[in-house]
Amino acid sequence: MADFGFADVPADEKTGLVGGIFSRVARRYDLMNDLMSGGLHRLWKDTLVDQLRPRGDMDVVDVAGGTGDIAFRLRRRAPGARITVSDINPDMVSVGRDRALNRGVTRGIEWVTADAESLPFPDRAADAVTIAFGLRNVTNRERALGEMRRILRPGGHFLCLEFSRVAVPLLGQLYERYSFNVVPWIGQIVTQDRDAYRYLVESIRRFPAQDALANLMRGAGFERVTWRNLSGGIVAIHSGWRL
């Protein structure tokens, strides 16, 4: 079985269920991120790229990169870097490609439709691997983490940006009320899909806390694993290395 929000579903059904959600909201996905977070997601993603410190000679794979938010930031920071966006959902990839064309970006970013649990890249192909708000939606997180480590070269850096456990009690109470009462309502107005954003909130609550995710990363073979809370722990950046 696998978690699908607060429900448990057969593991072989989760990928399709999650895929259906993202296909329905793909065209409004970025707008919803702005509305739900008040724009904070932009700062969180900037912080991820700051922590990575990309260089122009790097090969970077952004897993579950969908609409390209991380890829575009990487390209601005390191114009010569070879960036590959990998996402299981073709509708999200299509949105990302369209955004790239609208920005005049025709080189430097490759778009691949692929499952995080079975990445179509050779061993030791990347200098860095990132995943932002994607690991939560993967059916087998341990397998996906193992795949992301597999494609890293020795000395390669892995960074995961994901919703986590709020570490400030009063903020946690406010965040809980906002999540369950406001986020699905915004989703209904903007995408006419309240259930998709109810799943989002529930999936955050089912996702491992900071220390538990760090242990999953160590189990997958990452070393020097650390994490950094942002916005009081609403999200966290986990860092690991292949040594």
N, C-alpha and C positions, 0 to 999 in steps of 0.2 A: 504494500500500500504506500501511497505518497500523499503528502499534505496538499490540499487545494483550498486555500483559505482555511476556514475552520473545519472544513470537511476532509475526510480521508477517502481517497478514490484509488482504484487499481492503478498501479504505477504505469502500466502501459496506456492509460487513458489521460494522464495529466498533461503530457505534451500537447495533445490535440485540444484539450480544454483551454490551456493557456494560449495556444496559438490562435484559437478563435477569438479570445478577448483582444489580443493585440492586433489582429486583422481588423476588428471592428473599430478600434480607436486610433489606428495608425495615423490617419490624416489630422487628427486633433491632439496627438500625443504630446507634442512640444508645447502647444498652447496650454494644455492641462497641467504640464509640469510647472509652467510659470504661475498659473492661477493657484494651484495647490500649495506651492512653496513660497508664494510671494516673491518669486525670483531667486530665492536662496539656492536653488539647485545649480544656478549658474556659478555662484561662488564656490559651492562644493566641488563642482567639476574643475573649476580653475585651480582649486587647491590640490586636487588629484594630479593635474598636469604639472603644477609647481613641484610637487613632491617627486614626480618621476624625473624631472629635469631632462627632457628629451634632447637628443643631439641630431644633427643633420645626417650622421652616418649610421643611424639606428634603423633596425627592422622592428616595427611595433605592430602587434596584433591586438585589436580592440574587440573582445568577445561580447556578444549581445549588444553590439554597437549601433544597431538599428538606424536611427535617423541621423547619426553622424556627429552628435554633439562633442564627443571626446576627440574624434578624428579631426574635426575642424580646428579644435584647440591645439592639438599636436602639430598640425600642419603650420599654424601661425607661429608656434614657438620654435619649430625646427623644420623650416621649409624643405630641406633636402631629405628628410626622413622618409622611409618607405613604410607606408601605413596600410594595414589591411583591416577592414571592418568585416567581422563575421557575425551573422545573425541567423537564427533558425527560421525567422518569419519573413517570407518574401515581400509582404506588404510593407513591413518596416524598412527593409532594404530598398524597396522602390522609393519610399519617401526620402531616404537618405541620398540616393542617387539624384533625385530631382532637386533636392536642396543644394547638392554640389554643383549641378549644372546651372542653377539659378545664381550661384555665387561665382560662376566662371571657373570652377575647379574641375579640370578635365584630366589632370595628372597628379600623381603622388598619393592617391588613395585608391585602393582596390576594394571592390565590394563582393563579398562571397556569402552565399546562403548555405549555412552549415550549422549542425547541432554542436553545442558546447561539449557534449559528452563524447563526440567523435569528430574531432577537428581534422580537416583535410590538409594538414601541413606536416612536413617531415619533422623528425626529431631534431631538436636543437636548431630550429629555424629562426627564432626571434630573440632579440636583445631584451625585449620587454613585452609583457602581456598585461592588459588592463581589462577590467569588467566593471561597469557602473550600473547599478540597479538591475542587474541581470541574474546574478547567482540565485537570488530568491525564487526565481521562476523555473529553475532547472529541476528536473525530476530527481536525478542522482547527483547530488552536489559533490560527493567524494570523487566520483568518476570524472566530473567536469574539472575539478581542481587537479586531478592527476593528469588530465589531458593538457591543461594549461602549463603545468610544470614540464611535461614531456617536450613541448615545443620550445621551451626556453633553452638558450645556450647556457653553459656554465658561467656563473657570474650574472645571469639574467635576473631582472627584477619583475615581480608580480605585484600589482596593486588592485585592490577590490574596494570600490565605493558602494556602500549598501546601507539601507535603513537598519537601525540597531536599537539598543535599549537606552532610553533616556536616563541619565544619571542624576538629574536634578529633580527632587520630588515634586515641587509645585509645578514646574514646567511639564513634568510627566502627566499630571492630572489635567492640565489645560490641553496638552497635546492629545490625550486620550479622547476628550470630549470633541475636540476639533476633528479628529480623524474619523470618528464614527458618525458624527452628526453633520459635518459640513462637507467633507470630501465627497461622499456619495452624492450629495445634493448638487455640488458643482459638476460632477460627472454627468448627472442627469440633464442638467441645463445645457452643457457644452457638447456632449456626445450622444445624448439620449440613451445612455447606457449606465444606469445606476449600478447594476450588478458588477460591471467591470471594475468599478472603483471601490465597491464593497469588498471584492476579492483582493484588491490592492491593499486595503487596510488590514484585512484578516491575514494576508500572507506575511505582512510585516510582523504581526504578533507571533506567527509560527516560526519565524526565521531565528536561527541560533543567535544568542547574545554574543557580545564581543569575545569573551574568553572561550566560549564553545566553538565559534568560528575559527579562532586562532588554533584550537586543538585539531579541527578538521584539516586546516592547512598543514600543520605539522605531520598529521597522519598521511597526507598526500606527498610528503617529502620536502616541503619547503622548510628553509632554515632561517634563522634570525627573524622570526615572526614577531611583529609588533602591531599595535593598532593605535589610532589617533581619533578621539571623539571630536566631532564638529557639532556646533549648535547644541551643546549640552548632551550629546549622545543620540540626538534624533537620527544622525547618520554617523558612520565611522569609516575611516580608511584603514584597511588592513594591508600590511606590507609583508612580503616574503621574498626570499631569494633562492635561486638554484645555485648551490656552491659546488 
